[in-house]
Amino acid sequence: MPPTLRTPRLLLDPYSPEDEESFVALFQDTRVSRWMGDGPSPEADDRALFGRIFTKVYAQDLFDVWAVRRDGRLVGHAEIKRTDEVEGHEIVYALAPEAWGSGLGTELAEALVAYGFRTLGLSEVHATVDVRNTASLHLLGRIGFAHVRDIEEDDGGLTRVLTRPAR
């Protein structure tokens, strides 16, 4: 299980079974899911993904994944995990649209980066972002991530690989 992390306005803690409806609602919102993985999925797939957090990720201690809460409400999702795509650890985060534009994304990304450096002892942290997701690209640039390369996806889209070294 991942440790609980706190920022000035957010609580990152392990998911509980009671979070399923909020998790599914977050991932079913196409404003969020269009930037996650392969894009929007059927509701059944998101429910299966939620179940795998418990049966695989937490049960086998595969990587750290958190529910992101503000004032007791689930407002996002966060992960840091090893991935061969970037030959290192990647941060993954998503916030519900009602949390956008208030600096919470920066707060969340900074918390994940700090955890990677301080707790996991990483020398660099990566992020992969669809080139059309200008908000995330801008946010990551502001907090020290630099463009390393682009990956051409099977569908012709481009994913930007960004890296932030430890300071």
Secondary structure as UniProt FT lines:
FT   STRAND          5..6
FT   STRAND          11..13
FT   HELIX           17..19
FT   HELIX           20..28
FT   HELIX           30..33
FT   TURN            34..35
FT   TURN            37..38
FT   HELIX           43..52
FT   HELIX           53..58
FT   TURN            59..61
FT   STRAND          64..70
FT   TURN            71..72
FT   STRAND          73..83
FT   TURN            84..87
FT   STRAND          88..95
FT   HELIX           97..99
FT   TURN            100..103
FT   HELIX           104..114
FT   HELIX           115..119
FT   STRAND          124..130
FT   TURN            131..132
FT   HELIX           134..142
FT   TURN            143..144
FT   STRAND          146..152
FT   TURN            154..155
FT   STRAND          158..165
//
